[in-house]
Amino acid sequence: MAVALDNNGRHQVVIIGGGFGGLYTAKHLAKANVNVTLIDKRNFHLFQPLLYQVATGTLSPADISSPLRAVFSKSKNTQVLLGEVNDIDPKAQQVIMGDKVIPYDTLIVATGANHSYFGKDNWKDLAPGLKTVEDAIEMRRRIFSAFEAAEKETDLEKRRALLTFVIVGGGPTGVELAGAIAELAYKTLKEDFRNIDTSEAKILLLQGADRVLPHISPDLSEVAAQSLQKLGVIIQTNTRVTNIENNIVTFKQGDEVTAIASRTILWAAGVQGSPMAKVLAERTGVECDRSGRVIVEPDLTIKGYKNIFVVGDLGNFSHQDGKPLPGVAPVAKQQGEYVAKLIQKRLQGQTLPAFHYNHVGSLAMIGQNLAIVDLGFLKLTGFLAWVFWLIVHIYFLIEFDTKLLVVFQWAWNYITRNRRSRLITGREAYVEAKTVNNITQIAN
């Protein structure tokens, strides 16, 4: 059964995914002589770079989410459909969404990426990642439940495990999570409990590479590491996690194997393409890389199909320096804008040069008044970098009222050093920790 589209003879653009790539494609087609159908299984756009602040109680989910219908309410050529795409038929130029078939002239796939557990998918429930609102709420539940359980725990070994937080992955998400949890334990929560000293918490950051934030310059990476260490974070580089089981993380550094008990293990390492990559591969024969991302052409189309584009984290674009572009918001945003312009040029019988990513810099928040900014021509650290980080993230938030809410929340948190969104929701709080024997503990 096909969805009736009032196309008025206009070119039909279907976009799968309302993340940065899909959102910016649709926004830049808002005044074009085309019909746009945006499909997403969520009815909102999520500002993923701030998910860690939801996970650590600084912001609520609504602060970083924008309803898609509200975003496009004034874009009369755009309709939003809530649902999940199950399949595509590139020959018939149709998208299948449940029992509905949606025709397209141009298709943009922007369904993003998921966490990769490197073949250890059973670790997913033991060490949640941070890609969705539900992930952030689950992380928040685990983090604050750990402190609550420790307050009641009289067994010192079990309490130690409850107050040990392990973050796997030293990229931006891992660094920001580690810094935020350290500030919680050593500052925000310090006066809130009576039976425990939250400053005795141990925050351990495990990184496979030889330094944290390997995508930025070595000098700023060192500044980030030193800043985290000053906050109390223990950093272990050149470290590979070999097992997660029974609330024990086992990791290897060289020939040395260490195990540590932790009731809160958080995953911030590795990504893999969403399931739509497999659908595209099966239906079009396009190749995917080892991480399950679709290998795209220089104009972001897929080989053999000039009317199918892949943008954002789902795509592997390696045409600039031979390396895939990073899975960050500016890449998806620029690709969405490029595809929108290319579609309009094609309708005029013209084209555009190959896509070229203009690197706008790298940023990471480490803690209050602590951040790093690498713009290439300019490097900032400390308070100035922190202010710059705030301005950039406020700029990228979609709706004006959302920006005001976040600015107010950040200002209030800065003044009071409090976090109002410290809610434990979802499943029941932690059950009592199991006794763990014969494990090697990291020294303070």
ZAKEFI-192172 format. One line per 8 residues: number of its first residue (from 1); their letters; for each residue x negated, y, z of C-alpha. Coordinates in Angstrom, 3 decimals, always signed. Example, Ala and Ser with C-alpha at 12.3 -4.5 7.8 and 13.67 -1.06 7.14 Angstrom:
1	AS	-12.300:-4.500:+7.800 | -13.670:-1.060:+7.140
END
This chain:
1	MAVALDNN	+0.000:+0.000:+0.000 | -1.610:+3.243:-1.130 | -1.465:+6.456:+0.820 | +0.346:+9.094:-1.193 | -1.990:+12.034:-1.833 | -0.736:+15.271:-3.335 | -3.813:+15.831:-5.478 | -2.417:+18.335:-7.965
9	GRHQVVII	-4.813:+16.782:-10.446 | -7.756:+17.802:-8.285 | -10.905:+15.827:-7.581 | -10.446:+13.461:-4.619 | -13.206:+13.441:-2.013 | -13.008:+10.846:+0.760 | -15.325:+11.171:+3.753 | -15.747:+8.309:+6.204
17	GGGFGGLY	-16.988:+9.581:+9.571 | -16.472:+12.834:+11.459 | -19.985:+13.219:+12.870 | -22.334:+15.990:+11.809 | -22.794:+14.667:+8.266 | -19.109:+14.166:+7.507 | -18.038:+17.301:+9.368 | -20.390:+19.655:+7.539
25	TAKHLAKA	-19.573:+18.097:+4.171 | -15.879:+18.742:+4.768 | -16.441:+22.252:+6.148 | -18.425:+23.267:+3.055 | -15.708:+21.875:+0.782 | -12.949:+23.761:+2.604 | -12.629:+26.391:-0.135 | -13.524:+24.177:-3.085
33	NVNVTLID	-11.056:+23.115:-5.770 | -10.919:+19.560:-4.441 | -8.817:+17.508:-2.056 | -10.664:+16.187:+0.978 | -9.611:+13.234:+3.115 | -11.639:+12.823:+6.309 | -11.278:+9.447:+8.023 | -12.545:+8.692:+11.509
41	KRNFHLFQ	-11.641:+6.119:+14.166 | -11.764:+8.964:+16.712 | -9.638:+12.076:+16.529 | -12.522:+14.299:+17.606 | -16.010:+15.367:+16.633 | -18.523:+14.530:+19.355 | -21.591:+16.670:+19.993 | -23.907:+13.729:+20.678
49	PLLYQVAT	-27.021:+15.730:+21.691 | -25.271:+16.675:+24.950 | -23.943:+13.224:+25.826 | -26.687:+12.792:+28.393 | -25.238:+15.759:+30.309 | -21.903:+13.938:+30.498 | -23.743:+10.825:+31.674 | -25.420:+12.770:+34.485
57	GTLSPADI	-22.412:+14.811:+35.605 | -23.236:+18.258:+34.205 | -20.484:+18.414:+31.585 | -17.187:+16.640:+31.024 | -16.421:+14.817:+27.744 | -13.980:+17.527:+26.656 | -16.761:+20.135:+26.862 | -18.640:+18.514:+23.968
65	SSPLRAVF	-15.716:+17.288:+21.859 | -13.634:+19.098:+19.251 | -10.355:+17.685:+17.855 | -10.831:+17.196:+14.129 | -7.346:+18.382:+13.275 | -8.000:+21.627:+15.132 | -11.320:+22.106:+13.336 | -9.631:+21.760:+9.910
73	SKSKNTQV	-6.239:+23.250:+10.725 | -6.890:+26.209:+8.382 | -8.493:+24.116:+5.639 | -5.423:+23.485:+3.507 | -7.234:+21.173:+1.092 | -8.316:+18.848:+3.920 | -6.359:+16.114:+5.631 | -7.559:+14.086:+8.600
81	LLGEVNDI	-6.655:+10.420:+8.982 | -7.147:+8.499:+12.219 | -8.240:+4.947:+11.529 | -11.107:+2.606:+10.750 | -12.259:+1.767:+7.244 | -12.539:-1.993:+6.788 | -13.742:-2.198:+3.211 | -14.354:-0.337:-0.024
89	DPKAQQVI	-13.773:-1.273:-3.666 | -16.330:+0.703:-5.685 | -15.018:-0.518:-9.051 | -11.441:+0.542:-8.351 | -12.779:+3.550:-6.377 | -10.703:+2.781:-3.330 | -11.222:+2.811:+0.419 | -9.345:+0.176:+2.443
97	MGDKVIPY	-8.143:+1.229:+5.876 | -6.081:-1.560:+7.398 | -3.087:-2.067:+5.120 | -3.624:+1.275:+3.373 | -5.587:+1.920:+0.199 | -6.979:+5.402:-0.383 | -8.281:+6.332:-3.855 | -11.361:+8.487:-4.322
105	DTLIVATG	-13.339:+10.168:-7.053 | -16.257:+10.834:-4.734 | -16.986:+8.893:-1.543 | -19.196:+10.092:+1.329 | -20.112:+7.539:+3.980 | -21.296:+9.131:+7.219 | -20.613:+6.548:+9.905 | -23.880:+7.011:+11.777
113	ANHSYFGK	-25.905:+4.452:+13.674 | -25.656:+2.270:+16.747 | -28.264:+1.210:+19.276 | -30.594:-1.615:+18.354 | -31.576:-4.136:+21.008 | -34.081:-5.757:+18.641 | -32.240:-9.045:+18.472 | -31.398:-9.138:+22.187
121	DNWKDLAP	-27.749:-8.200:+21.874 | -26.996:-9.826:+25.230 | -28.802:-6.854:+26.824 | -26.081:-4.475:+25.650 | -23.864:-4.901:+28.718 | -26.865:-4.972:+31.049 | -28.459:-1.804:+29.674 | -25.879:+0.463:+27.989
129	GLKTVEDA	-26.928:+2.927:+25.320 | -25.662:+6.453:+24.746 | -23.776:+6.981:+21.485 | -20.115:+7.484:+22.485 | -18.014:+9.160:+25.156 | -17.310:+5.736:+26.620 | -21.064:+5.080:+26.820 | -21.599:+8.344:+28.689
137	IEMRRRIF	-18.766:+7.649:+31.131 | -20.112:+4.147:+31.784 | -23.609:+5.525:+32.378 | -22.173:+8.126:+34.748 | -20.293:+5.409:+36.607 | -23.424:+3.306:+37.006 | -25.653:+6.199:+38.073 | -23.359:+7.610:+40.762
145	SAFEAAEK	-22.125:+4.189:+41.879 | -25.734:+3.236:+42.569 | -26.111:+6.061:+45.077 | -22.749:+5.220:+46.661 | -23.663:+1.542:+47.014 | -27.071:+2.426:+48.455 | -25.379:+4.568:+51.117 | -23.607:+1.437:+52.414
153	ETDLEKRR	-26.457:-1.024:+51.921 | -28.440:-2.053:+55.023 | -30.774:-4.508:+53.300 | -33.861:-2.477:+52.362 | -34.727:-4.624:+49.348 | -31.253:-4.317:+47.893 | -31.223:-0.593:+48.616 | -34.534:-0.202:+46.817
161	ALLTFVIV	-33.075:-1.902:+43.751 | -30.015:+0.357:+43.882 | -32.218:+3.455:+43.982 | -34.383:+2.311:+41.075 | -33.384:+3.701:+37.682 | -35.029:+2.312:+34.536 | -34.744:+4.112:+31.200 | -35.976:+2.188:+28.154
169	GGGPTGVE	-37.195:+4.489:+25.385 | -39.189:+7.711:+25.530 | -37.601:+9.650:+22.694 | -35.463:+12.780:+23.267 | -32.544:+10.871:+24.819 | -34.775:+8.890:+27.178 | -36.760:+11.957:+28.229 | -33.633:+14.022:+28.838
177	LAGAIAEL	-31.939:+11.224:+30.785 | -35.016:+10.668:+32.946 | -35.345:+14.353:+33.731 | -31.642:+14.753:+34.523 | -31.559:+11.712:+36.853 | -34.700:+12.949:+38.620 | -33.063:+16.315:+39.263 | -29.978:+14.529:+40.575
185	AYKTLKED	-31.953:+12.398:+43.001 | -34.513:+14.934:+44.170 | -32.431:+18.115:+44.163 | -28.676:+17.958:+43.525 | -27.775:+14.990:+45.755 | -30.426:+15.449:+48.424 | -28.030:+16.828:+51.066 | -24.959:+14.805:+50.085
193	FRNIDTSE	-25.678:+11.475:+51.803 | -26.265:+10.540:+55.446 | -27.721:+7.028:+55.410 | -30.109:+7.347:+52.474 | -32.723:+9.802:+51.331 | -32.026:+10.192:+47.626 | -35.533:+11.563:+47.079 | -36.756:+7.995:+47.653
201	AKILLLQG	-35.200:+7.046:+44.325 | -37.535:+5.737:+41.644 | -37.022:+6.814:+38.033 | -39.038:+4.713:+35.607 | -39.356:+5.613:+31.909 | -40.603:+2.783:+29.665 | -41.959:+3.787:+26.260 | -43.211:+1.442:+23.545
209	ADRVLPHI	-45.423:+4.057:+21.859 | -48.571:+5.551:+23.359 | -46.776:+8.750:+24.390 | -43.299:+10.125:+25.009 | -41.632:+12.158:+22.263 | -43.934:+10.754:+19.554 | -42.172:+12.788:+16.845 | -43.599:+16.074:+18.161
217	SPDLSEVA	-47.163:+17.362:+18.420 | -49.438:+15.549:+20.901 | -50.030:+18.670:+22.994 | -46.300:+19.246:+23.563 | -45.816:+15.541:+24.200 | -48.404:+15.811:+26.968 | -46.627:+18.865:+28.404 | -43.369:+16.897:+28.434
225	AQSLQKLG	-45.031:+13.961:+30.197 | -46.616:+16.198:+32.816 | -43.312:+17.993:+33.406 | -41.493:+14.693:+33.899 | -44.160:+13.491:+36.298 | -43.847:+16.698:+38.327 | -40.134:+15.960:+38.607 | -41.012:+12.523:+39.977
233	VIIQTNTR	-40.525:+10.349:+36.877 | -42.899:+7.382:+36.507 | -43.912:+6.987:+32.851 | -45.152:+3.684:+31.440 | -46.367:+3.927:+27.809 | -47.478:+1.137:+25.449 | -44.823:-0.907:+27.206 | -42.560:-3.549:+25.705
241	VTNIENNI	-39.479:-4.832:+27.510 | -39.437:-8.617:+27.284 | -36.372:-9.491:+29.352 | -33.400:-8.034:+31.203 | -31.619:-10.488:+33.448 | -30.043:-10.606:+36.925 | -30.770:-6.918:+37.499 | -34.472:-7.429:+36.788
249	VTFKQGDE	-36.380:-5.722:+33.984 | -39.482:-7.533:+32.788 | -41.971:-5.627:+30.670 | -45.416:-6.141:+29.248 | -48.397:-3.780:+29.002 | -51.243:-5.475:+27.223 | -51.634:-8.789:+28.984 | -50.024:-7.619:+32.211
257	VTAIASRT	-46.412:-8.646:+32.844 | -44.384:-6.779:+35.460 | -40.867:-7.281:+36.780 | -38.866:-4.727:+38.712 | -35.441:-4.922:+40.305 | -33.009:-2.241:+39.213 | -29.244:-1.949:+39.358 | -29.204:+0.850:+36.766
265	ILWAAGVQ	-30.909:+0.092:+33.454 | -30.257:+2.516:+30.599 | -31.144:+2.004:+26.935 | -32.533:+4.790:+24.737 | -34.681:+2.803:+22.296 | -34.057:+1.838:+18.696 | -31.204:+2.424:+16.260 | -29.500:+0.384:+13.574
273	GSPMAKVL	-27.028:+1.333:+10.888 | -23.306:+1.072:+11.543 | -21.369:-1.930:+10.122 | -20.490:+0.139:+7.041 | -24.055:-0.402:+5.826 | -23.341:-4.106:+5.474 | -20.074:-3.365:+3.646 | -21.877:-1.090:+1.187
281	AERTGVEC	-24.603:-3.683:+0.646 | -22.076:-6.432:-0.067 | -19.907:-4.330:-2.376 | -22.583:-2.392:-4.292 | -25.781:-4.401:-3.900 | -27.589:-1.432:-2.338 | -30.648:-2.296:-0.255 | -30.888:-1.661:+3.482
289	DRSGRVIV	-34.033:-1.250:+5.560 | -35.035:-3.389:+8.537 | -32.876:-1.244:+10.804 | -29.786:-1.783:+8.672 | -29.764:+1.726:+7.193 | -28.824:+2.248:+3.553 | -31.680:+3.231:+1.251 | -30.494:+6.279:-0.666
297	EPDLTIKG	-31.617:+7.981:-3.860 | -33.201:+11.470:-3.913 | -29.731:+13.044:-4.331 | -28.343:+10.979:-1.398 | -26.322:+8.677:-3.674 | -26.797:+4.921:-3.663 | -28.434:+3.105:-6.542 | -26.027:+2.431:-9.402
305	YKNIFVVG	-23.191:+4.569:-7.958 | -23.544:+8.295:-8.525 | -20.189:+8.985:-6.865 | -21.043:+7.328:-3.517 | -23.142:+9.313:-1.058 | -24.581:+8.239:+2.282 | -25.494:+11.018:+4.722 | -26.727:+11.248:+8.293
313	DLGNFSHQ	-28.088:+8.440:+10.446 | -26.689:+5.685:+8.196 | -29.025:+6.607:+5.351 | -32.733:+5.988:+4.884 | -34.076:+8.968:+2.941 | -37.812:+8.464:+2.381 | -38.441:+10.689:-0.636 | -40.347:+13.546:+1.031
321	DGKPLPGV	-43.355:+11.975:+2.716 | -42.603:+8.280:+2.432 | -41.120:+8.113:+5.925 | -37.387:+8.048:+6.772 | -35.971:+11.316:+8.013 | -35.231:+11.305:+11.762 | -31.713:+10.603:+12.976 | -31.037:+14.080:+14.325
329	APVAKQQG	-28.183:+16.539:+13.896 | -30.037:+19.052:+11.637 | -30.739:+16.314:+9.076 | -27.079:+15.275:+8.911 | -25.954:+18.900:+8.796 | -28.256:+19.807:+5.888 | -27.338:+16.643:+3.998 | -23.628:+17.377:+4.417
337	EYVAKLIQ	-24.101:+20.899:+3.074 | -26.165:+19.594:+0.139 | -23.594:+16.972:-0.869 | -20.769:+19.542:-0.715 | -22.705:+21.875:-3.027 | -23.652:+19.045:-5.393 | -20.024:+17.926:-5.741 | -18.977:+21.454:-6.688
345	KRLQGQTL	-21.876:+21.801:-9.138 | -20.970:+18.513:-10.817 | -17.380:+19.676:-11.311 | -18.860:+22.630:-13.189 | -20.975:+20.338:-15.347 | -24.154:+21.238:-13.467 | -26.395:+19.567:-10.919 | -28.882:+20.315:-8.150
353	PAFHYNHV	-32.507:+19.371:-7.499 | -33.147:+16.450:-5.178 | -32.318:+16.929:-1.529 | -35.110:+18.425:+0.547 | -34.965:+18.576:+4.322 | -36.139:+21.831:+5.839 | -37.558:+20.892:+9.203 | -36.147:+23.317:+11.749
361	GSLAMIGQ	-38.120:+22.049:+14.718 | -37.833:+19.633:+17.607 | -36.445:+20.326:+21.045 | -36.064:+18.420:+24.286 | -34.675:+19.411:+27.669 | -36.709:+18.041:+30.550 | -35.050:+19.719:+33.508 | -33.722:+23.012:+34.776
369	NLAIVDLG	-36.026:+25.763:+33.486 | -38.056:+23.057:+31.734 | -37.947:+22.275:+28.023 | -40.207:+22.016:+24.998 | -39.699:+23.531:+21.551 | -41.781:+22.696:+18.486 | -40.936:+24.849:+15.471 | -44.231:+24.198:+13.733
377	FLKLTGFL	-45.196:+27.854:+13.544 | -44.147:+28.398:+17.170 | -44.397:+26.210:+20.258 | -42.661:+27.000:+23.514 | -42.664:+25.344:+26.908 | -41.131:+26.007:+30.307 | -38.465:+28.638:+30.890 | -38.584:+30.296:+27.441
385	AWVFWLIV	-38.204:+26.906:+25.777 | -35.322:+26.109:+28.117 | -33.503:+29.331:+27.126 | -34.151:+28.607:+23.439 | -32.792:+25.071:+23.888 | -29.603:+26.470:+25.453 | -29.070:+28.975:+22.634 | -29.579:+26.375:+19.891
393	HIYFLIEF	-27.195:+23.861:+21.447 | -24.520:+26.479:+22.056 | -24.856:+27.578:+18.421 | -24.259:+24.048:+17.128 | -21.131:+23.463:+19.232 | -18.154:+23.587:+16.899 | -15.287:+25.514:+18.482 | -15.581:+28.982:+20.010
401	DTKLLVVF	-13.698:+28.112:+23.196 | -15.922:+25.044:+23.643 | -18.990:+27.274:+23.520 | -17.531:+29.542:+26.196 | -16.728:+26.584:+28.457 | -20.209:+25.139:+28.145 | -21.884:+28.511:+28.741 | -19.789:+29.011:+31.881
409	QWAWNYIT	-20.506:+25.473:+33.104 | -24.243:+25.818:+32.550 | -24.299:+29.211:+34.276 | -22.398:+27.833:+37.279 | -24.669:+24.803:+37.519 | -27.711:+27.049:+37.305 | -26.521:+29.273:+40.138 | -25.226:+26.532:+42.450
417	RNRRSRLI	-27.491:+23.628:+41.347 | -24.326:+21.570:+41.532 | -22.721:+19.230:+38.991 | -18.957:+19.308:+39.058 | -18.358:+16.335:+36.751 | -19.752:+13.690:+39.108 | -16.753:+11.410:+38.705 | -16.872:+7.647:+39.059
425	TGREAYVE	-14.237:+6.278:+36.684 | -13.591:+3.091:+34.768 | -14.412:-0.290:+36.164 | -14.905:-1.021:+39.857 | -17.968:+0.265:+41.674 | -21.038:-1.864:+42.028 | -20.774:-5.198:+43.744 | -23.449:-5.878:+46.294
433	AKTVNNIT	-26.889:-6.427:+44.807 | -28.242:-9.938:+44.764 | -31.364:-10.620:+46.768 | -34.366:-10.525:+44.499 | -37.562:-12.289:+45.504 | -41.112:-12.459:+44.170 | -41.070:-9.359:+41.986 | -43.808:-6.842:+41.407
441	QIAN	-42.816:-3.310:+42.410 | -44.175:-0.174:+40.760 | -46.013:+1.938:+43.318 | -44.726:+5.386:+44.093
END
